[in-house]
């Protein structure tokens, strides 16, 4: 959902306009914007591109990597689009605001960076023929209009990476044909993933370059009111099991009761949507993360698939201290299934 889960708004003042504050703002009125419809069928390659009539959208990629030094790493690359009003226009008339996050995480280090841009000037955007998503010189680019082979790059003063990703499985539509329900009252998004990437490339870190290989997961999501009014944040899990199966599950928190859902993905890449409540996640331990109590060890279960696993963060201090802050980092999985994945947690302010 990513933020993974990737349902976010920009808690910043940018281009003279105040954007909604905190994750609870995602439950505010979507008047004037398009609303996801259950009857909609996703259309590719068009839906790889932007949807300017919707208020919120992202292209969100994470990867679990192993370095030539034997260490485990995680990377994040995310481009967010947020609309001040529906539609598109050129120059300063554009209502589209863009924000990008990049991160590299190891067991004892967590580097992150942020870029901001106003739409209408070419500084940031997404095109589909061929696919190209960018802000400044950060880029996610495909060789064609599909997302099957992409290159990924980002840089900051303390880190950079250049990666190549090749998909060896199909796109996954979450929910009912890509219509993903987020609350008992019916809030929803359009949501699909490419969770089947093989990854190789180079991380450039303060101690020098590291060659890496591993697996990546891309989430695509757009909506205008993805949370209910009383929902304050979420815990989103993307888990890749050594058996070849995968699990995306999320827990949306509210004072009146949590809402959970997700998708089971077979080893062949077939998506099986989960009924609300089938996926369960419970925090086992918290860490002090810059003065916040953040759950960094979890138990997750999906009884109908025999899943009962413990999820442990690689680096508990994986805090994204960006314009809106959240926790995002790689995790290991043990128990009934073993593997690796990513965890995103928002609303712990």
KEKE-3310 file (N, C-alpha, C; in steps of 0.2 Angstrom, whole numbers, plus 5000, padded with zeros to 4 digits):
npx = (5004:5006:5014:5014:5006:5010:4995:4994:4995:5002:5010:5014:5018:5017:5021:5013:5001:4992:4992:4983:4984:4993:4990:4976:4970:4968:4955:4947:4935:4932:4927:4923:4933:4938:4931:4935:4928:4919:4916:4925:4938:4954:4966:4979:4993:4989:4985:4997:5001:4998:4983:4975:4963:4960:4964:4975:4990:5002:5018:5027:5041:5050:5064:5072:5088:5104:5121:5137:5146:5140:5131:5114:5102:5090:5080:5071:5060:5050:5037:5026:5010:5000:4985:4979:4968:4956:4961:4972:4984:4995:5011:5011:4998:4995:4987:4994:5005:5021:5030:5045:5053:5067:5077:5090:5093:5102:5108:5113:5112:5103:5098:5090:5081:5073:5063:5054:5042:5033:5019:5018:5029:5038:5048:5045:5036:5025:5026:5020:5023:5038:5037:5040:5045:5049:5058:5067:5083:5081:5074:5063:5062:5056:5060:5050:5032:5028:5030:5040:5054:5064:5074:5081:5085:5092:5098:5108:5117:5123:5121:5118:5109:5109:5099:5094:5079:5070:5055:5048:5035:5017:5007:4999:4982:4974:4961:4945:4946:4956:4950:4951:4946:4946:4940:4926:4916:4917:4927:4939:4952:4960:4971:4986:5000:5017:5025:5036:5049:5066:5082:5096:5112:5120:5124:5129:5138:5143:5154:5159:5156:5143:5140:5124:5111:5094:5077:5062:5048:5034:5022:5006:4995:4979:4968:4955:4949:4955:4954:4944:4934:4938:4950:4967:4980:4991:4997:5007:5011:5022:5026:5038:5039:5050:5045:5040:5028:5018:5013:5002:4997:4987:4984:4972:4971:4959:4950:4938:4940:4950:4953:4957:4964:4969:4980:4983:4996:5000:5013:5014:5009:4996:4983:4974:4961:4959:4946:4940:4947:4953:4967:4978:4987:4998:5007:5022:5033:5040:5050:5060:5060:5067:5060:5048:5036:5037:5031:5041:5043:5033:5018:5011:4996:4988:4976:4969:4978:4988:4997:5008:5018:5033:5038:5052:5061:5074:5082:5078:5077:5072:5067:5058:5061:5054:5044:5031:5031:5036:5037:5048:5054:5065:5061:5063:5056:5050:5045:5030:5032:5046:5056:5058:5054:5045:5040:5028:5024:5012:5006:5011:5014)
npy = (4994:5003:5018:5007:5005:5018:5026:5041:5058:5075:5083:5096:5114:5120:5128:5139:5133:5126:5109:5094:5090:5077:5060:5057:5066:5060:5055:5065:5076:5072:5080:5085:5078:5063:5047:5031:5017:5002:4995:4999:4993:4990:4997:4993:5000:5012:5014:5013:5026:5043:5049:5062:5067:5061:5063:5058:5049:5036:5029:5016:5008:4995:4985:4970:4966:4958:4961:4961:4961:4952:4957:4962:4972:4986:4995:5010:5018:5031:5039:5052:5059:5073:5081:5098:5102:5094:5088:5094:5106:5118:5125:5137:5135:5122:5110:5100:5092:5086:5074:5065:5051:5043:5029:5020:5006:4997:4985:4993:5006:5020:5028:5042:5053:5067:5074:5088:5095:5106:5103:5104:5110:5101:5096:5086:5070:5058:5047:5037:5030:5027:5020:5031:5038:5052:5064:5078:5072:5059:5043:5032:5020:5012:5000:5000:5002:4994:4987:4978:4978:4988:5002:5010:5024:5035:5048:5056:5067:5058:5045:5034:5025:5013:5003:4988:4980:4966:4958:4943:4937:4940:4955:4960:4961:4969:4966:4967:4965:4975:4985:4990:4988:4999:5001:4998:5006:5008:5015:5016:5011:5011:4998:4990:4979:4975:4962:4954:4956:4953:4959:4969:4978:4993:5000:5015:5020:5028:5021:5016:5008:4995:4980:4973:4961:4954:4955:4964:4974:4983:4994:5001:5014:5023:5036:5046:5047:5038:5033:5030:5042:5041:5034:5033:5029:5016:4999:4991:4977:4968:4953:4941:4924:4910:4899:4903:4909:4924:4937:4951:4962:4972:4983:4994:5007:5012:5020:5014:5001:4990:4988:4975:4968:4961:4952:4936:4928:4916:4904:4904:4916:4920:4930:4930:4937:4943:4941:4954:4955:4942:4942:4944:4955:4958:4968:4963:4968:4984:4998:5012:5025:5039:5045:5040:5027:5013:4999:4986:4973:4959:4948:4939:4932:4921:4911:4903:4899:4893:4901:4908:4919:4927:4943:4953:4968:4973:4985:4993:5007:5014:5026:5038:5053:5064:5076:5073:5061:5044:5026:5015:5000:4986:4969:4953:4936:4923:4906:4898:4900:4906:4920:4936:4954:4969:4982:4995:5009:5020:5036:5036:5047)
npz = (5000:4999:5004:5003:5002:4997:5002:5004:5009:5007:5019:5019:5016:5000:4985:4988:4993:5006:5010:5015:5032:5041:5042:5045:5038:5025:5026:5023:5015:4998:4988:4972:4966:4957:4961:4966:4957:4958:4947:4937:4926:4926:4914:4904:4894:4899:4913:4920:4920:4925:4935:4934:4939:4951:4968:4975:4972:4969:4964:4969:4975:4982:4988:4993:4996:4993:4997:4989:4999:5008:5016:5021:5013:5010:4999:4994:4983:4978:4970:4973:4969:4971:4971:4970:4965:4954:4938:4924:4919:4911:4916:4930:4932:4934:4944:4951:4962:4966:4974:4980:4987:4993:4999:5007:5017:5029:5041:5051:5047:5040:5027:5019:5008:5000:4987:4980:4969:4958:4947:4929:4923:4919:4928:4936:4934:4925:4911:4898:4886:4880:4897:4909:4924:4935:4945:4945:4943:4948:4943:4936:4924:4910:4896:4887:4885:4895:4912:4913:4912:4920:4924:4938:4948:4960:4970:4983:4995:5003:4998:4984:4971:4958:4948:4940:4935:4932:4928:4932:4932:4932:4932:4947:4952:4965:4978:4971:4954:4955:4963:4978:4994:5009:5021:5032:5029:5016:5009:4996:4985:4968:4964:4961:4958:4954:4959:4956:4953:4948:4954:4951:4953:4959:4974:4981:4994:5010:5013:5002:4985:4983:4976:4972:4973:4971:4976:4970:4973:4966:4969:4964:4966:4967:4972:4980:4992:5003:5016:5030:5040:5053:5053:5056:5052:5045:5044:5034:5025:5014:5009:5004:5002:5004:4998:4986:4986:4990:5000:5003:5015:5025:5039:5044:5056:5068:5081:5083:5079:5070:5053:5042:5027:5011:5000:4993:4985:4973:4970:4956:4953:4953:4959:4974:4982:4999:5011:5021:5037:5037:5036:5049:5061:5074:5085:5093:5099:5103:5098:5103:5093:5088:5099:5098:5100:5091:5083:5079:5078:5074:5074:5061:5053:5043:5043:5034:5024:5031:5037:5049:5056:5062:5061:5058:5060:5049:5053:5066:5067:5055:5051:5041:5040:5033:5024:5027:5040:5042:5045:5037:5031:5027:5031:5040:5039:5048:5055:5051:5038:5029:5024:5016:5016:5016:5027:5031:5040:5046:5053:5066:5075)
capx = (5000:5010:5013:5015:5003:5011:4989:4997:4995:5008:5009:5019:5016:5021:5018:5008:4995:4992:4990:4980:4989:4992:4986:4969:4967:4966:4948:4943:4930:4935:4922:4926:4938:4935:4931:4936:4922:4920:4914:4931:4942:4961:4968:4987:4998:4987:4985:5004:5002:4995:4976:4975:4956:4960:4967:4981:4993:5009:5022:5031:5045:5054:5068:5076:5094:5110:5127:5143:5149:5137:5126:5107:5100:5084:5080:5064:5060:5043:5035:5019:5007:4994:4981:4976:4961:4956:4963:4979:4985:5002:5014:5008:4991:4994:4986:4997:5011:5024:5035:5048:5057:5072:5080:5094:5093:5106:5107:5115:5112:5097:5099:5084:5081:5066:5062:5048:5041:5026:5018:5017:5035:5043:5053:5043:5030:5025:5024:5018:5026:5038:5035:5046:5043:5055:5058:5074:5087:5078:5071:5061:5061:5056:5062:5044:5026:5026:5034:5043:5061:5065:5080:5079:5090:5091:5105:5108:5124:5126:5120:5114:5109:5107:5097:5090:5074:5066:5049:5047:5028:5012:5005:4994:4977:4972:4954:4941:4949:4960:4946:4954:4942:4950:4936:4919:4911:4917:4932:4943:4957:4962:4978:4989:5007:5022:5029:5040:5056:5073:5085:5104:5114:5125:5123:5135:5137:5149:5160:5160:5150:5142:5136:5118:5106:5088:5070:5059:5040:5031:5015:5003:4988:4977:4961:4953:4947:4956:4953:4937:4936:4941:4956:4973:4986:4991:5003:5007:5016:5023:5030:5040:5041:5055:5041:5038:5021:5018:5007:5002:4992:4987:4979:4971:4969:4955:4947:4932:4941:4955:4951:4962:4963:4976:4980:4988:4999:5002:5020:5013:5008:4989:4981:4968:4959:4957:4941:4941:4948:4956:4974:4979:4994:4999:5014:5025:5038:5041:5057:5061:5063:5067:5055:5041:5036:5036:5031:5046:5042:5026:5016:5005:4994:4983:4975:4967:4984:4993:5003:5009:5025:5035:5041:5057:5064:5082:5085:5072:5078:5071:5062:5058:5060:5052:5039:5026:5035:5033:5043:5048:5061:5065:5060:5064:5050:5051:5039:5027:5035:5052:5057:5059:5049:5045:5035:5027:5019:5011:5002:5014:5017)
capy = (5000:5005:5024:5003:5003:5020:5030:5047:5065:5079:5087:5102:5119:5120:5132:5143:5130:5121:5103:5091:5089:5071:5054:5057:5070:5056:5053:5071:5076:5071:5083:5088:5073:5056:5042:5024:5013:4995:4993:5000:4988:4993:4996:4995:5003:5018:5015:5014:5033:5047:5049:5068:5068:5058:5067:5055:5043:5034:5024:5014:5002:4993:4979:4967:4965:4956:4964:4957:4961:4948:4961:4963:4979:4987:5001:5012:5023:5032:5046:5053:5064:5075:5086:5103:5102:5089:5090:5096:5112:5119:5130:5138:5133:5115:5109:5094:5093:5080:5073:5059:5048:5037:5027:5014:5003:4991:4983:4998:5013:5021:5035:5044:5059:5069:5079:5091:5098:5108:5100:5109:5113:5096:5094:5079:5068:5051:5046:5029:5027:5022:5022:5035:5042:5055:5070:5080:5066:5052:5041:5025:5021:5006:5000:5001:5004:4989:4988:4972:4979:4995:5005:5014:5028:5040:5050:5062:5068:5052:5038:5034:5018:5012:4996:4986:4976:4962:4955:4936:4935:4945:4960:4957:4966:4968:4967:4965:4968:4981:4989:4988:4992:5001:5002:4995:5011:5008:5019:5011:5014:5007:4996:4984:4978:4970:4960:4948:4958:4951:4965:4969:4984:4995:5005:5019:5022:5032:5017:5014:5005:4988:4977:4969:4957:4953:4955:4970:4974:4989:4996:5007:5015:5030:5037:5052:5047:5031:5031:5033:5048:5039:5030:5037:5026:5009:4995:4987:4971:4965:4947:4936:4918:4906:4894:4906:4912:4931:4940:4958:4962:4979:4984:5001:5008:5017:5019:5010:4994:4990:4985:4972:4965:4959:4948:4930:4927:4910:4904:4905:4923:4921:4934:4928:4943:4941:4944:4958:4951:4936:4943:4947:4957:4960:4970:4959:4973:4991:5002:5019:5028:5046:5047:5037:5020:5010:4992:4984:4965:4958:4942:4940:4926:4920:4904:4899:4897:4890:4906:4910:4921:4932:4948:4957:4973:4973:4990:4997:5015:5015:5032:5042:5060:5068:5082:5069:5056:5037:5021:5011:4996:4979:4964:4945:4932:4916:4903:4893:4902:4910:4924:4943:4958:4976:4985:5002:5010:5027:5038:5035:5054)
capz = (5000:5000:5008:5002:5004:4998:5004:5008:5007:5008:5025:5018:5012:4994:4980:4991:4995:5011:5009:5021:5037:5044:5039:5046:5032:5020:5027:5022:5009:4991:4984:4966:4963:4955:4966:4963:4956:4958:4940:4933:4924:4924:4907:4903:4898:4902:4920:4923:4920:4931:4935:4937:4942:4958:4973:4978:4968:4969:4961:4975:4974:4987:4986:4998:4992:4997:4994:4988:5006:5012:5021:5019:5012:5007:4995:4993:4978:4978:4968:4975:4965:4975:4967:4974:4962:4949:4931:4923:4916:4910:4920:4937:4932:4935:4951:4953:4966:4966:4980:4979:4993:4991:5005:5008:5024:5031:5048:5056:5044:5036:5023:5016:5005:4998:4982:4979:4963:4956:4941:4924:4921:4917:4933:4938:4930:4923:4904:4897:4880:4885:4903:4912:4930:4937:4948:4944:4940:4950:4938:4935:4917:4906:4890:4883:4889:4900:4918:4914:4912:4922:4927:4944:4951:4965:4973:4988:4997:5007:4995:4978:4968:4951:4948:4935:4937:4927:4931:4930:4934:4930:4937:4952:4954:4972:4978:4965:4948:4956:4967:4985:4999:5014:5027:5033:5026:5009:5006:4992:4980:4963:4967:4958:4960:4951:4965:4954:4950:4950:4954:4951:4952:4963:4979:4983:5001:5012:5014:4995:4981:4985:4971:4975:4969:4976:4973:4971:4973:4964:4971:4961:4969:4967:4976:4982:5000:5004:5023:5033:5044:5060:5053:5058:5049:5043:5045:5027:5024:5008:5011:4999:5005:5001:4994:4980:4987:4992:5004:5004:5020:5028:5045:5045:5063:5071:5088:5083:5077:5065:5047:5038:5021:5008:4994:4993:4978:4973:4967:4949:4952:4953:4965:4978:4987:5005:5014:5027:5043:5036:5038:5056:5063:5081:5087:5098:5102:5101:5098:5103:5086:5089:5104:5096:5101:5085:5083:5075:5078:5073:5072:5056:5052:5038:5044:5028:5020:5036:5038:5056:5055:5065:5056:5062:5055:5049:5056:5069:5066:5048:5051:5036:5043:5027:5025:5032:5043:5043:5046:5031:5031:5026:5037:5039:5040:5051:5057:5046:5031:5029:5018:5017:5014:5018:5031:5031:5046:5046:5059:5073:5076)
cpx = (5004:5008:5009:5010:5002:5004:4992:4994:5001:5007:5014:5015:5020:5018:5013:5002:4996:4989:4987:4985:4988:4989:4979:4966:4965:4958:4944:4939:4934:4930:4926:4931:4934:4935:4931:4929:4923:4919:4920:4935:4949:4963:4976:4989:4995:4987:4992:5005:4998:4987:4974:4968:4956:4965:4974:4983:5000:5012:5028:5035:5050:5058:5072:5082:5100:5116:5132:5147:5146:5131:5119:5106:5093:5084:5072:5065:5052:5042:5028:5016:5001:4991:4978:4969:4961:4958:4970:4979:4993:5004:5011:5001:4990:4993:4990:5004:5014:5030:5038:5052:5061:5075:5085:5095:5098:5105:5108:5115:5105:5097:5092:5085:5074:5067:5055:5048:5034:5025:5018:5023:5040:5048:5051:5037:5030:5023:5023:5021:5032:5037:5041:5042:5049:5053:5065:5077:5086:5074:5069:5059:5061:5058:5056:5038:5024:5031:5038:5051:5062:5072:5078:5085:5088:5098:5104:5116:5127:5125:5117:5114:5107:5106:5094:5085:5071:5061:5049:5040:5024:5011:4999:4989:4974:4964:4950:4943:4953:4956:4947:4950:4946:4946:4929:4914:4912:4923:4937:4948:4957:4970:4980:4997:5011:5026:5034:5047:5062:5077:5093:5106:5119:5122:5129:5134:5143:5155:5162:5155:5150:5137:5130:5114:5100:5082:5066:5051:5038:5024:5012:4996:4986:4970:4960:4952:4948:4955:4946:4939:4939:4947:4962:4979:4985:4997:5002:5013:5016:5028:5032:5043:5046:5051:5039:5031:5023:5012:5008:4996:4992:4982:4979:4968:4964:4953:4942:4933:4945:4951:4957:4960:4970:4975:4985:4990:5002:5009:5019:5011:5000:4987:4974:4966:4957:4951:4943:4942:4952:4964:4974:4986:4994:5006:5016:5030:5039:5048:5056:5064:5062:5061:5048:5041:5033:5036:5036:5047:5035:5025:5010:5003:4988:4981:4973:4972:4989:4998:5002:5016:5026:5039:5046:5060:5071:5085:5079:5072:5077:5066:5063:5056:5059:5047:5033:5030:5032:5039:5042:5055:5060:5064:5062:5058:5053:5045:5036:5030:5041:5053:5059:5054:5050:5039:5035:5022:5018:5006:5004:5018:5017)
cpy = (5006:5010:5027:5003:5007:5021:5036:5053:5069:5084:5093:5108:5120:5124:5136:5140:5126:5115:5099:5089:5082:5066:5054:5061:5066:5054:5059:5071:5076:5075:5086:5083:5067:5052:5035:5020:5006:4992:4995:4994:4992:4992:4998:4995:5010:5019:5014:5022:5037:5047:5056:5070:5065:5063:5065:5049:5042:5029:5022:5008:5001:4986:4977:4964:4962:4958:4959:4957:4956:4951:4961:4971:4980:4994:5003:5018:5025:5039:5046:5059:5066:5081:5091:5104:5097:5092:5092:5102:5113:5125:5131:5136:5126:5114:5103:5095:5086:5080:5066:5057:5043:5036:5021:5012:4997:4990:4989:5005:5014:5028:5036:5051:5061:5074:5082:5095:5100:5105:5106:5112:5107:5093:5087:5077:5061:5051:5039:5026:5030:5025:5026:5039:5045:5062:5072:5074:5059:5050:5033:5024:5013:5006:5001:5003:5000:4991:4982:4972:4986:4996:5010:5017:5033:5042:5056:5062:5062:5045:5039:5026:5018:5005:4995:4980:4972:4958:4948:4933:4941:4950:4957:4963:4965:4970:4964:4968:4974:4986:4986:4992:4993:5002:4999:4999:5012:5012:5014:5015:5009:5005:4990:4984:4974:4968:4955:4951:4955:4958:4964:4976:4986:5000:5009:5022:5025:5028:5014:5010:4998:4985:4972:4966:4956:4953:4962:4969:4982:4989:5002:5008:5022:5030:5044:5053:5040:5029:5034:5038:5047:5035:5035:5035:5019:5006:4990:4983:4969:4959:4942:4930:4914:4901:4897:4910:4919:4933:4947:4958:4969:4979:4992:5002:5013:5015:5015:5003:4994:4986:4982:4969:4963:4955:4942:4929:4921:4910:4905:4912:4925:4924:4931:4933:4940:4944:4949:4954:4945:4936:4947:4949:4960:4962:4966:4964:4979:4994:5009:5022:5035:5049:5045:5030:5017:5003:4990:4976:4964:4950:4943:4933:4926:4913:4900:4896:4894:4895:4909:4912:4926:4937:4953:4962:4972:4979:4994:5004:5017:5021:5036:5049:5065:5073:5079:5063:5049:5032:5016:5007:4989:4974:4957:4942:4925:4913:4898:4894:4906:4914:4931:4947:4965:4978:4992:5004:5018:5029:5038:5042:5056)
cpz = (5000:4998:5003:5001:5004:4996:5008:5005:5009:5014:5024:5015:5006:4988:4982:4993:5001:5010:5015:5026:5041:5040:5039:5041:5026:5020:5025:5016:5002:4986:4978:4962:4961:4961:4963:4962:4955:4951:4935:4932:4922:4917:4906:4896:4901:4909:4924:4923:4925:4929:4938:4940:4949:4962:4975:4974:4970:4965:4966:4975:4980:4985:4992:4994:4997:4993:4993:4994:5010:5017:5017:5018:5010:5004:4994:4987:4977:4975:4969:4971:4970:4972:4972:4971:4956:4942:4930:4919:4915:4915:4927:4937:4934:4943:4954:4956:4967:4971:4979:4985:4990:4998:5003:5015:5024:5039:5053:5053:5040:5033:5019:5013:5002:4992:4981:4973:4962:4949:4936:4921:4919:4922:4936:4934:4928:4915:4903:4891:4877:4892:4906:4918:4933:4941:4948:4940:4943:4945:4939:4928:4914:4899:4885:4887:4894:4906:4918:4915:4914:4925:4933:4947:4955:4968:4978:4990:5000:5004:4988:4976:4961:4950:4942:4937:4931:4930:4928:4932:4932:4935:4941:4954:4961:4973:4973:4959:4949:4960:4974:4990:5005:5021:5027:5030:5019:5005:5002:4988:4974:4964:4963:4959:4955:4956:4963:4951:4953:4949:4955:4950:4958:4968:4981:4989:5004:5012:5007:4991:4984:4979:4974:4970:4974:4972:4975:4970:4971:4966:4967:4964:4968:4970:4977:4990:5002:5011:5025:5038:5050:5059:5053:5055:5048:5044:5038:5027:5017:5009:5005:5003:5001:4997:4988:4981:4990:4996:5005:5009:5023:5034:5045:5052:5064:5078:5089:5081:5071:5059:5043:5032:5017:5002:4995:4986:4977:4969:4959:4947:4952:4960:4968:4983:4993:5008:5020:5033:5043:5038:5045:5057:5070:5082:5093:5102:5099:5102:5099:5097:5087:5093:5103:5098:5095:5085:5077:5075:5078:5072:5067:5055:5047:5038:5038:5024:5025:5037:5046:5057:5060:5060:5060:5057:5055:5053:5060:5068:5059:5048:5045:5038:5037:5029:5029:5034:5043:5044:5040:5031:5029:5032:5035:5041:5043:5054:5052:5039:5033:5023:5021:5015:5016:5022:5031:5036:5046:5052:5066:5074:5083)
residu = (UNK:UNK:UNK:UNK:UNK:UNK:UNK:UNK:UNK:UNK:UNK:UNK:UNK:UNK:UNK:UNK:UNK:UNK:UNK:UNK:UNK:UNK:UNK:UNK:UNK:UNK:UNK:UNK:UNK:UNK:UNK:UNK:UNK:UNK:UNK:UNK:UNK:UNK:UNK:UNK:UNK:UNK:UNK:UNK:UNK:UNK:UNK:UNK:UNK:UNK:UNK:UNK:UNK:UNK:UNK:UNK:UNK:UNK:UNK:UNK:UNK:UNK:UNK:UNK:UNK:UNK:UNK:UNK:UNK:UNK:UNK:UNK:UNK:UNK:UNK:UNK:UNK:UNK:UNK:UNK:UNK:UNK:UNK:UNK:UNK:UNK:UNK:UNK:UNK:UNK:UNK:UNK:UNK:UNK:UNK:UNK:UNK:UNK:UNK:UNK:UNK:UNK:UNK:UNK:UNK:UNK:UNK:UNK:UNK:UNK:UNK:UNK:UNK:UNK:UNK:UNK:UNK:UNK:UNK:UNK:UNK:UNK:UNK:UNK:UNK:UNK:UNK:UNK:UNK:UNK:UNK:UNK:UNK:UNK:UNK:UNK:UNK:UNK:UNK:UNK:UNK:UNK:UNK:UNK:UNK:UNK:UNK:UNK:UNK:UNK:UNK:UNK:UNK:UNK:UNK:UNK:UNK:UNK:UNK:UNK:UNK:UNK:UNK:UNK:UNK:UNK:UNK:UNK:UNK:UNK:UNK:UNK:UNK:UNK:UNK:UNK:UNK:UNK:UNK:UNK:UNK:UNK:UNK:UNK:UNK:UNK:UNK:UNK:UNK:UNK:UNK:UNK:UNK:UNK:UNK:UNK:UNK:UNK:UNK:UNK:UNK:UNK:UNK:UNK:UNK:UNK:UNK:UNK:UNK:UNK:UNK:UNK:UNK:UNK:UNK:UNK:UNK:UNK:UNK:UNK:UNK:UNK:UNK:UNK:UNK:UNK:UNK:UNK:UNK:UNK:UNK:UNK:UNK:UNK:UNK:UNK:UNK:UNK:UNK:UNK:UNK:UNK:UNK:UNK:UNK:UNK:UNK:UNK:UNK:UNK:UNK:UNK:UNK:UNK:UNK:UNK:UNK:UNK:UNK:UNK:UNK:UNK:UNK:UNK:UNK:UNK:UNK:UNK:UNK:UNK:UNK:UNK:UNK:UNK:UNK:UNK:UNK:UNK:UNK:UNK:UNK:UNK:UNK:UNK:UNK:UNK:UNK:UNK:UNK:UNK:UNK:UNK:UNK:UNK:UNK:UNK:UNK:UNK:UNK:UNK:UNK:UNK:UNK:UNK:UNK:UNK:UNK:UNK:UNK:UNK:UNK:UNK:UNK:UNK:UNK:UNK:UNK:UNK:UNK:UNK:UNK:UNK:UNK:UNK:UNK:UNK:UNK:UNK:UNK:UNK:UNK:UNK:UNK:UNK:UNK:UNK:UNK:UNK:UNK:UNK:UNK:UNK:UNK:UNK:UNK:UNK:UNK:UNK:UNK)
# end
